[in-house]
Each structure stands twice: as C-alpha cells, then as structure tokens.
Amino acid sequence: MRIAVFETEREERGQLERGLAGHEVSFHEEPLNEKTADLAADAEIAVVFVYSCVSAEVLAKAPRLKMVTTRSMGYEHIDLAACAARGVVACRVPAYGDETVAEHAFALMFALSRNIFQAYERTEKSDFDYRGLMGFDLQGKTLGVVGGGRIGMNVVRIARSIGMEVLVHDPKPRPELAQEMGFRYAALEEILPVADVITLHVPYLPATHHLMDHAKFAMMKKGAILVNTARGGLVDTAALIEALDEGRLSGAGLDVLEEEGCFKEEAEIVSGGFRDRCDLQALVRNHALVARHDVIITPHIAWYSREAVARILDTTVENVKGFAAGAPVNVIQTK
C-alpha cells in the first residue's frame, strides 16, 4: 500500500521503514494540512502526528485515502465525522507513555518545589548565593491527582513511594485499587483546598475545557503548585496568571499551553489566516507565562522518551498492518 508519513524525525524513519517493509512509504517532515495535502494525493494510508490537521478539505485532496493513523493518544486534529463520511478508518496509539508522562510530571514538581530553575539561572551567572532559594519537601505533602487513568495511577505510585498523601478525582472510582495503592478518591472541590500540588491527567473534552478556571483557582490552598502535562485547554490561562499574581499559587509546571500550535507557529503572524486560526489573547498570555520565574514550561515533551517513541512506532506499524490485513486495530471510537 502507498503510505505517506508526516511529521517524522530521522531517528524514527528506520524503525518505520523496517516495520513497513513491503509497502511504498514516503516520509515528510511537514504536518499534513491543506497546504501539504498534495503530498498525500496518491496515498492510501496517512500516518500523522499532533500538528497535522486532517480536515474535510484535506481528505478531499487525498481521494485515495482509506486510513489515517495518528502517532498519539489524542485525536483532536482528526475530523472524525469527515473521515466517517468518506469511509476513512481513523486509528491512534491508545497507550505508550503512561510511566513516561508520570515521570515528567514529577520532574516538574521537583523543579518547582526546590526552585531548580531559579538556581540554575543564578549559577549560570556564577552566582552561588543560596538565599531566596529555600524549597519544600514533597514527602508528607498532599498531592491531588485529577484523572485516575493509567498515567494518573503511575503518578500515584511515585507519590506514595516518596511518602506523599494522595487524593484522586475521577468519575469512575475503583475502590479496590485505592485500597491496594493507598490513596483516597474525593470530589475536586474537596481536593483543591487541601492539596499542596495539583496535577492534571484528564483528556481534553468540551466538559473539561477550562477545568481549572477562576473559581477553581480560588478554591486552591494558598501557596500550592499546579502541574499540567495533559492538554493546554484544561487551564484558563488568564485565571492561572491571576492566581499566580495574587499568590494563590506559588508556581506552575506546564508541558502544554492553550493555543500551543499557534504559539509554535507565531512567525506566521503576518500571513493571512493566523488571526482566524488562533486566539491572539491566549498567545500573549502564553508569552506572559514564559517570562515568569514561578512558571516552568517545557515544549510538550512529557511523552518524549526513547522508550515511549519506540512504543509509539511499534503500535503505528501494528495499526497499518492490521488495516492492510483487513482487521483494523486501535480504531478511534466515536461517541
């Protein structure tokens, strides 16, 4: 089959070439979108990543396309209705970085709790004065985990191993798991006033848009920190900045941002369409966050480890092979 692979790095291509041997594969560094859709004009399968945009317009320019598979868990960048209308099967990678993302969440927690970022900035300038850099122990503190799926449970496991008390908010509690792992389920409104750290691990859906808004930040324990390695849209950026300004939060660790794609592409601000695609106010707020010393931002790399990438590529190959054999796997289920 003819396969067009988008958003690939050189390091990934060898594994995909070996796994897809026997197929006609083309690799492209660009994301798949309306501008690059011609690269998929003859493809039967498109392999994409999170900065692609598989819209009805893109599908119209790729008339032979029968399958789209994304090398990610999330699939907001795929128009599932348009795929269904065209008879295009859409697949994803349902799990690959459960431990990886959990470890990154803790990397952000440790960096915030011990002022690692500020300390690094000082020592870069040959300033070894420790005053003003006092941190706090995570041991004995309360961690609020919002989202008790696979990643959330790995966060719980790490937290319990270092002596943290853990409260979990999830719509589908599993009491037997709570007893086994030593945590307690609670409502978000109960967790926010007592947690020293809140970490987000829920999907981005209409119901979770701005889950953390002005009202939720107002409930939080004074001096708490927020960690978000899930999706930028879970947090109202304006409300976050206000909470930091007021001292309600002492810091935030963010691997994701609102309007993240546009933040990466802001060089296009002079081109037509940028204003139509992006919330410029959110973009300005992101710049305000980057400039703060009480905020640590990483460029959506919580998932990005050697082991996780290998698992993503293995599953992607399985998705393609399953479809080619007439037995698709990891098909995105529409509700």
Sine and cosine of phi, psi and omega as CSV:
sin_phi,cos_phi,sin_psi,cos_psi,sin_omega,cos_omega
0.00,0.00,0.44,-0.90,0.05,-1.00
-1.00,0.05,0.84,-0.54,-0.09,-1.00
-0.83,-0.55,0.79,-0.61,0.08,-1.00
-0.94,-0.33,0.85,-0.53,-0.04,-1.00
-0.95,-0.32,0.82,-0.57,-0.06,-1.00
-0.93,-0.36,0.40,-0.92,0.05,-1.00
0.85,0.52,0.75,0.66,-0.02,-1.00
-0.96,-0.27,0.54,-0.84,0.15,-0.99
-0.98,-0.19,0.40,-0.92,-0.03,-1.00
-0.82,0.57,-0.63,0.77,-0.07,-1.00
-0.89,0.45,-0.43,0.90,-0.04,-1.00
-0.99,0.11,-0.41,0.91,-0.21,-0.98
-0.93,0.37,-0.58,0.81,-0.02,-1.00
-0.87,0.49,-0.72,0.69,0.00,-1.00
-0.90,0.44,-0.64,0.77,0.02,-1.00
-0.94,0.35,-0.64,0.77,0.02,-1.00
-0.88,0.48,-0.68,0.73,0.02,-1.00
-0.92,0.40,-0.69,0.72,-0.05,-1.00
-0.94,0.35,-0.49,0.87,-0.06,-1.00
-0.96,-0.28,0.38,0.92,0.03,-1.00
-0.83,0.56,0.69,-0.72,-0.04,-1.00
0.98,-0.19,-0.25,0.97,0.08,-1.00
-0.97,-0.24,0.34,-0.94,0.06,-1.00
-1.00,-0.04,0.96,-0.27,-0.16,-0.99
-0.92,-0.40,0.74,-0.67,0.13,-0.99
-0.87,-0.49,0.63,-0.77,-0.04,-1.00
-0.92,-0.38,0.63,-0.78,-0.02,-1.00
-0.66,-0.75,0.73,-0.68,0.04,-1.00
-0.96,0.28,-0.46,0.89,-0.06,-1.00
-0.95,0.30,0.42,-0.91,0.18,-0.98
-0.96,0.27,0.37,-0.93,0.09,-1.00
-0.99,0.11,0.85,-0.53,0.06,-1.00
-0.42,-0.91,-0.17,-0.99,-0.05,-1.00
-0.88,0.47,-0.54,0.84,-0.01,-1.00
-0.95,0.30,-0.50,0.87,-0.10,-0.99
-0.93,-0.36,0.13,0.99,-0.09,-1.00
-0.86,0.51,-0.45,0.89,0.01,-1.00
-0.87,0.48,-0.43,0.90,0.02,-1.00
-0.93,0.37,-0.30,0.95,0.03,-1.00
-0.95,-0.33,0.22,0.98,-0.10,-0.99
-0.85,0.52,-0.59,0.80,-0.02,-1.00
-0.97,-0.24,0.06,1.00,-0.09,-1.00
-0.98,0.19,0.57,-0.82,0.13,-0.99
-0.99,-0.11,-0.42,0.91,0.04,-1.00
-0.74,-0.68,0.71,-0.71,0.11,-0.99
-0.90,-0.43,0.79,-0.61,0.07,-1.00
-0.96,-0.29,0.89,-0.46,-0.15,-0.99
-0.83,-0.56,0.06,-1.00,0.07,-1.00
-0.71,-0.70,-0.17,-0.98,-0.26,-0.96
-0.95,0.32,-0.31,0.95,-0.01,-1.00
-0.99,-0.11,0.07,1.00,0.17,-0.99
-0.98,0.20,0.29,-0.96,0.05,-1.00
-0.68,-0.73,0.99,-0.13,-0.04,-1.00
-1.00,-0.01,1.00,0.01,-0.06,-1.00
-0.97,-0.24,0.07,-1.00,0.06,-1.00
-0.87,0.49,-0.60,0.80,0.00,-1.00
-0.91,0.41,-0.64,0.77,0.04,-1.00
-0.92,0.40,-0.69,0.73,0.00,-1.00
-0.89,0.46,-0.57,0.82,0.01,-1.00
-0.90,0.43,-0.47,0.88,0.00,-1.00
-1.00,0.02,-0.06,1.00,0.02,-1.00
-0.80,-0.60,0.94,0.35,-0.17,-0.99
-0.90,0.43,-0.37,0.93,-0.02,-1.00
-1.00,0.04,-0.10,0.99,-0.12,-0.99
-0.90,0.43,0.77,-0.64,0.01,-1.00
-0.89,-0.46,-0.33,0.94,-0.05,-1.00
-0.51,-0.86,0.62,-0.79,0.17,-0.99
-0.82,-0.58,0.78,-0.62,0.07,-1.00
-0.79,-0.62,0.78,-0.62,-0.02,-1.00
-0.98,-0.18,0.65,-0.76,0.00,-1.00
-1.00,0.07,0.77,0.64,-0.03,-1.00
-0.43,-0.90,0.27,-0.96,0.08,-1.00
-0.98,0.18,-0.69,0.73,0.02,-1.00
-0.97,0.24,0.42,-0.91,-0.06,-1.00
-0.62,-0.78,0.46,0.89,0.01,-1.00
-0.88,0.48,-0.36,0.93,-0.05,-1.00
-1.00,0.09,0.06,1.00,0.02,-1.00
-0.91,-0.42,0.81,-0.59,0.06,-1.00
-0.99,0.15,0.99,-0.11,-0.09,-1.00
-0.92,0.40,-0.57,0.82,0.02,-1.00
-0.91,0.42,-0.67,0.75,0.03,-1.00
-0.91,0.41,-0.62,0.78,0.04,-1.00
-0.89,0.45,-0.71,0.71,-0.01,-1.00
-0.89,0.46,-0.65,0.76,0.00,-1.00
-0.90,0.44,-0.53,0.85,0.00,-1.00
-1.00,-0.04,-0.09,1.00,-0.04,-1.00
0.96,0.26,0.43,0.90,0.01,-1.00
-1.00,-0.05,0.81,-0.58,0.03,-1.00
-0.98,0.19,0.73,-0.68,0.02,-1.00
-0.91,-0.41,0.78,-0.62,-0.02,-1.00
-0.80,-0.60,0.23,-0.97,-0.01,-1.00
-0.56,-0.83,-0.05,-1.00,0.11,-0.99
-0.95,-0.33,0.97,-0.24,-0.15,-0.99
-0.95,0.31,-0.39,0.92,-0.01,-1.00
-0.39,-0.92,0.69,-0.72,0.03,-1.00
-0.35,-0.94,-0.44,0.90,-0.14,-0.99
-0.73,-0.68,0.60,0.80,-0.05,-1.00
-0.85,0.53,-0.74,0.67,0.03,-1.00
-0.97,0.26,-0.61,0.79,-0.06,-1.00
-0.86,0.50,-0.76,0.65,-0.02,-1.00
-0.93,0.37,-0.62,0.78,0.03,-1.00
-0.88,0.48,-0.67,0.74,0.02,-1.00
-0.90,0.43,-0.63,0.78,0.01,-1.00
-0.92,0.40,-0.62,0.78,0.05,-1.00
-0.85,0.53,-0.66,0.75,0.02,-1.00
-0.96,0.29,-0.52,0.86,0.10,-1.00
-0.86,0.52,-0.67,0.75,0.03,-1.00
-0.92,0.38,-0.65,0.76,0.03,-1.00
-0.88,0.48,-0.73,0.68,0.00,-1.00
-0.89,0.45,-0.67,0.74,-0.02,-1.00
-0.89,0.46,-0.62,0.78,0.01,-1.00
-0.96,0.27,-0.69,0.72,-0.08,-1.00
-0.93,0.37,-0.40,0.92,-0.02,-1.00
-0.91,-0.42,0.24,0.97,0.08,-1.00
0.81,0.59,0.65,0.76,-0.06,-1.00
-0.89,0.46,-0.66,0.75,-0.05,-1.00
-0.89,0.46,-0.75,0.67,0.00,-1.00
-0.90,0.44,-0.63,0.77,0.00,-1.00
-0.90,0.44,-0.66,0.75,0.01,-1.00
-0.89,0.45,-0.69,0.72,0.02,-1.00
-0.86,0.51,-0.64,0.77,0.00,-1.00
-0.91,0.41,-0.76,0.65,-0.09,-1.00
-0.93,0.38,-0.44,0.90,0.11,-0.99
-0.86,0.50,-0.48,0.88,0.00,-1.00
-0.99,-0.12,0.26,0.97,-0.02,-1.00
0.89,0.46,0.48,0.88,0.07,-1.00
-0.97,-0.23,0.94,-0.35,-0.06,-1.00
-0.95,-0.31,0.40,0.92,0.05,-1.00
-0.96,0.26,0.84,-0.54,-0.07,-1.00
-1.00,0.06,-0.21,0.98,-0.08,-1.00
-0.91,0.43,0.69,-0.72,-0.03,-1.00
1.00,0.01,0.02,1.00,-0.04,-1.00
-0.93,-0.37,0.24,0.97,-0.01,-1.00
-0.88,0.48,0.78,-0.63,0.03,-1.00
-0.96,-0.27,-0.37,-0.93,0.06,-1.00
-0.59,-0.81,0.45,-0.89,0.02,-1.00
-0.97,0.26,0.60,-0.80,0.15,-0.99
-0.99,0.12,-0.49,0.87,0.05,-1.00
-0.85,0.53,0.76,-0.65,0.01,-1.00
1.00,0.05,-0.18,0.98,0.02,-1.00
-1.00,0.08,0.25,-0.97,-0.01,-1.00
-0.98,-0.19,0.80,-0.60,0.03,-1.00
-0.96,-0.29,0.79,-0.61,0.11,-0.99
-0.98,-0.19,0.89,-0.45,-0.02,-1.00
-0.97,-0.24,0.92,-0.40,-0.02,-1.00
-0.99,-0.14,0.98,-0.19,-0.08,-1.00
0.92,-0.40,0.95,-0.30,-0.09,-1.00
-0.96,-0.27,0.65,0.76,0.08,-1.00
-0.99,0.12,-0.43,-0.90,-0.08,-1.00
-0.90,0.44,-0.70,0.71,0.01,-1.00
-0.91,0.41,-0.72,0.69,0.01,-1.00
-0.83,0.55,-0.64,0.76,0.00,-1.00
-0.94,0.35,-0.52,0.86,0.10,-1.00
-0.94,0.35,-0.57,0.82,0.10,-1.00
-0.89,0.45,-0.69,0.72,0.04,-1.00
-0.86,0.52,-0.71,0.71,-0.03,-1.00
-0.86,0.51,-0.71,0.70,0.01,-1.00
-0.91,0.41,-0.69,0.72,-0.03,-1.00
-0.87,0.49,-0.69,0.72,-0.01,-1.00
-0.92,0.39,-0.54,0.84,-0.03,-1.00
-0.93,0.38,-0.39,0.92,0.02,-1.00
-0.96,-0.28,0.21,0.98,0.14,-0.99
1.00,0.08,0.43,0.90,0.07,-1.00
-1.00,0.01,0.53,-0.85,0.19,-0.98
-0.99,0.13,0.65,-0.76,-0.12,-0.99
-0.78,-0.62,0.76,-0.65,0.15,-0.99
-0.88,-0.47,0.68,-0.73,-0.05,-1.00
-0.84,-0.54,0.73,-0.69,0.11,-0.99
-0.95,-0.31,0.85,-0.53,0.02,-1.00
-0.41,-0.91,0.64,-0.77,-0.03,-1.00
-0.94,0.35,-0.27,0.96,-0.01,-1.00
-0.81,-0.59,0.98,0.22,-0.03,-1.00
-0.91,0.41,0.53,-0.85,0.07,-1.00
-0.84,-0.55,1.00,-0.02,-0.10,-0.99
-0.82,0.57,-0.60,0.80,-0.02,-1.00
-0.91,0.42,-0.58,0.81,0.02,-1.00
-0.94,0.33,-0.64,0.77,0.03,-1.00
-0.87,0.49,-0.67,0.74,0.01,-1.00
-0.92,0.39,-0.67,0.74,-0.03,-1.00
-0.91,0.41,-0.64,0.76,-0.11,-0.99
-0.99,-0.11,-0.18,0.98,0.09,-1.00
0.99,0.15,0.64,0.77,0.10,-0.99
-0.77,-0.63,0.08,-1.00,-0.01,-1.00
-0.76,-0.64,0.66,-0.75,0.10,-0.99
-0.99,0.16,0.58,-0.81,0.02,-1.00
-0.41,-0.91,0.35,-0.94,0.08,-1.00
-0.94,0.35,0.49,-0.87,-0.01,-1.00
-0.85,0.52,-0.62,0.78,0.00,-1.00
-0.91,0.42,-0.41,0.91,0.07,-1.00
-0.99,0.12,-0.55,0.84,-0.06,-1.00
-0.97,0.26,-0.70,0.72,-0.14,-0.99
-0.83,0.56,-0.66,0.75,-0.05,-1.00
-0.96,0.29,-0.24,0.97,-0.11,-0.99
-0.89,-0.45,-0.26,0.96,-0.09,-1.00
-0.98,0.18,0.71,-0.71,0.10,-0.99
-0.99,0.17,-0.45,0.89,0.03,-1.00
-0.68,-0.73,0.71,-0.70,0.13,-0.99
-0.90,-0.43,0.78,-0.63,0.03,-1.00
-0.80,-0.60,0.73,-0.68,-0.14,-0.99
-0.99,-0.17,0.77,-0.64,0.00,-1.00
-0.58,-0.82,0.74,0.67,0.02,-1.00
-0.89,-0.45,0.39,-0.92,0.04,-1.00
-0.96,0.29,0.36,-0.93,0.06,-1.00
-1.00,-0.01,0.92,-0.40,0.00,-1.00
-0.71,-0.70,0.22,-0.98,0.09,-1.00
-0.80,0.61,-0.59,0.81,-0.03,-1.00
-0.95,0.30,-0.35,0.94,-0.02,-1.00
-0.96,-0.29,0.07,1.00,0.05,-1.00
-0.87,0.50,0.80,-0.61,-0.04,-1.00
0.78,0.62,0.68,0.73,0.10,-0.99
-0.79,0.61,-0.67,0.74,0.09,-1.00
-0.99,-0.11,0.99,-0.16,-0.04,-1.00
-0.88,-0.48,-0.19,-0.98,-0.03,-1.00
-0.82,0.57,-0.70,0.71,-0.05,-1.00
-0.90,0.43,-0.66,0.75,-0.02,-1.00
-0.93,0.36,-0.66,0.75,0.03,-1.00
-0.89,0.45,-0.56,0.83,0.02,-1.00
-0.91,0.42,-0.43,0.90,0.01,-1.00
-0.99,0.17,-0.32,0.95,-0.17,-0.99
-0.95,0.32,0.48,-0.88,0.05,-1.00
-0.88,0.48,0.72,-0.70,-0.03,-1.00
-0.88,0.47,0.77,-0.64,0.01,-1.00
1.00,0.01,0.05,1.00,0.01,-1.00
-0.95,0.32,0.23,-0.97,0.09,-1.00
-0.87,-0.50,0.48,-0.88,0.02,-1.00
-0.91,-0.42,0.70,-0.72,0.07,-1.00
-0.83,-0.56,0.76,-0.65,0.03,-1.00
-0.75,-0.67,0.95,-0.33,0.09,-1.00
-0.90,-0.44,0.28,0.96,-0.08,-1.00
-0.99,-0.16,-1.00,0.06,0.00,-1.00
-0.64,-0.77,0.63,-0.78,-0.06,-1.00
-0.87,0.49,-0.59,0.80,-0.06,-1.00
-0.93,0.38,-0.13,0.99,0.06,-1.00
-0.94,0.34,-0.36,0.93,-0.10,-0.99
-0.90,-0.45,0.77,-0.64,0.14,-0.99
-0.97,0.23,0.95,-0.31,-0.12,-0.99
-0.88,0.48,-0.64,0.77,0.02,-1.00
-0.89,0.46,-0.66,0.75,0.01,-1.00
-0.92,0.38,-0.59,0.80,0.04,-1.00
-0.90,0.44,-0.72,0.69,0.00,-1.00
-0.87,0.48,-0.66,0.75,0.02,-1.00
-0.89,0.45,-0.67,0.74,0.00,-1.00
-0.90,0.43,-0.60,0.80,0.06,-1.00
-0.94,0.34,-0.68,0.73,0.00,-1.00
-0.87,0.49,-0.62,0.78,-0.06,-1.00
-0.99,0.15,-0.14,0.99,-0.04,-1.00
0.99,0.15,0.10,1.00,0.07,-1.00
-0.88,0.48,-0.67,0.74,0.13,-0.99
-0.96,-0.28,0.57,-0.82,0.09,-1.00
-1.00,-0.08,-0.23,0.97,0.02,-1.00
-0.01,-1.00,0.21,-0.98,0.04,-1.00
-0.58,-0.82,0.64,-0.77,0.09,-1.00
-0.89,-0.46,0.90,-0.44,-0.15,-0.99
-0.82,-0.58,0.84,-0.54,0.14,-0.99
-0.99,-0.15,-0.16,0.99,-0.04,-1.00
-0.68,-0.74,0.47,-0.88,-0.04,-1.00
-0.69,-0.72,0.42,-0.91,0.18,-0.98
-0.89,0.45,0.55,-0.84,0.00,-1.00
0.79,0.61,0.62,0.79,-0.07,-1.00
-0.87,0.50,-0.69,0.73,-0.02,-1.00
-0.87,0.49,-0.66,0.75,0.00,-1.00
-0.95,0.32,-0.53,0.85,0.04,-1.00
-0.88,0.48,-0.61,0.80,0.02,-1.00
-0.96,0.29,-0.44,0.90,-0.13,-0.99
-0.94,-0.35,0.38,0.92,-0.15,-0.99
-0.92,0.40,-0.19,0.98,0.09,-1.00
-0.88,0.47,-0.32,0.95,0.00,-1.00
-0.99,0.11,0.13,0.99,-0.13,-0.99
-0.86,0.51,-0.43,0.90,0.00,-1.00
-0.99,0.11,-0.18,0.98,-0.04,-1.00
-1.00,0.02,0.43,-0.90,0.05,-1.00
-0.91,0.41,0.59,-0.81,0.06,-1.00
0.99,-0.17,-0.37,0.93,-0.02,-1.00
-0.88,0.48,-0.72,0.69,-0.01,-1.00
-0.90,0.44,-0.55,0.83,0.00,-1.00
-0.94,0.34,-0.55,0.83,-0.09,-1.00
-1.00,0.01,-0.35,0.94,-0.19,-0.98
-0.81,-0.59,0.51,-0.86,0.14,-0.99
-1.00,0.02,0.97,-0.23,-0.09,-1.00
-0.91,0.41,-0.50,0.87,0.06,-1.00
-0.90,0.43,-0.68,0.74,0.04,-1.00
-0.89,0.45,-0.60,0.80,0.02,-1.00
-0.89,0.47,-0.69,0.73,0.03,-1.00
-0.90,0.43,-0.65,0.76,0.02,-1.00
-0.90,0.44,-0.60,0.80,0.05,-1.00
-0.87,0.49,-0.67,0.75,0.05,-1.00
-0.88,0.47,-0.60,0.80,0.03,-1.00
-0.90,0.44,-0.62,0.78,0.03,-1.00
-0.92,0.40,-0.69,0.72,-0.02,-1.00
-0.86,0.52,-0.57,0.82,-0.07,-1.00
-0.98,0.21,-0.19,0.98,-0.10,-1.00
-0.99,0.12,0.56,-0.83,0.05,-1.00
-1.00,0.06,-0.22,0.98,0.02,-1.00
-0.99,-0.15,0.20,0.98,0.03,-1.00
-0.79,-0.61,0.75,-0.66,0.10,-0.99
-0.93,-0.37,0.82,-0.57,-0.01,-1.00
-0.87,-0.50,0.77,-0.64,0.14,-0.99
-0.90,-0.43,0.49,-0.87,-0.19,-0.98
-0.99,0.10,0.88,0.48,0.02,-1.00
0.81,0.58,0.82,0.58,-0.03,-1.00
-0.89,-0.46,0.16,0.99,-0.02,-1.00
-0.84,0.55,-0.53,0.85,-0.03,-1.00
-1.00,0.08,-0.19,0.98,-0.34,-0.94
-1.00,-0.07,0.98,0.19,0.13,-0.99
-0.85,-0.53,0.31,-0.95,-0.01,-1.00
-0.84,0.55,-0.69,0.72,-0.05,-1.00
-0.94,0.35,-0.65,0.76,-0.02,-1.00
-0.91,0.41,-0.67,0.75,0.02,-1.00
-0.88,0.48,-0.66,0.75,0.03,-1.00
-0.88,0.48,-0.65,0.76,0.02,-1.00
-0.92,0.39,-0.63,0.78,0.04,-1.00
-0.87,0.50,-0.73,0.68,-0.05,-1.00
-0.93,0.37,-0.62,0.78,0.06,-1.00
-0.86,0.50,-0.72,0.69,-0.02,-1.00
-0.92,0.38,-0.61,0.79,0.04,-1.00
-0.88,0.48,-0.68,0.73,0.05,-1.00
-0.88,0.48,-0.67,0.74,0.04,-1.00
-0.88,0.48,-0.64,0.77,0.01,-1.00
-0.88,0.48,-0.72,0.70,-0.01,-1.00
-0.91,0.41,-0.73,0.69,-0.02,-1.00
-0.89,0.45,-0.64,0.77,0.02,-1.00
-0.88,0.47,-0.69,0.72,0.01,-1.00
-0.91,0.40,-0.69,0.72,-0.01,-1.00
-0.88,0.47,-0.49,0.87,0.00,-1.00
-1.00,0.04,0.01,1.00,0.01,-1.00
0.99,0.10,0.23,0.97,-0.01,-1.00
-0.72,-0.69,0.96,0.29,-0.06,-1.00
-0.83,0.55,0.62,-0.78,0.06,-1.00
-0.83,-0.55,0.37,-0.93,0.02,-1.00
0.83,0.56,0.60,0.80,0.03,-1.00
-0.94,0.33,0.70,-0.71,0.02,-1.00
-0.95,0.31,0.84,-0.55,-0.03,-1.00
-1.00,-0.01,0.84,-0.55,0.05,-1.00
-1.00,0.06,0.54,-0.84,-0.04,-1.00
-0.99,-0.15,0.00,0.00,0.00,0.00
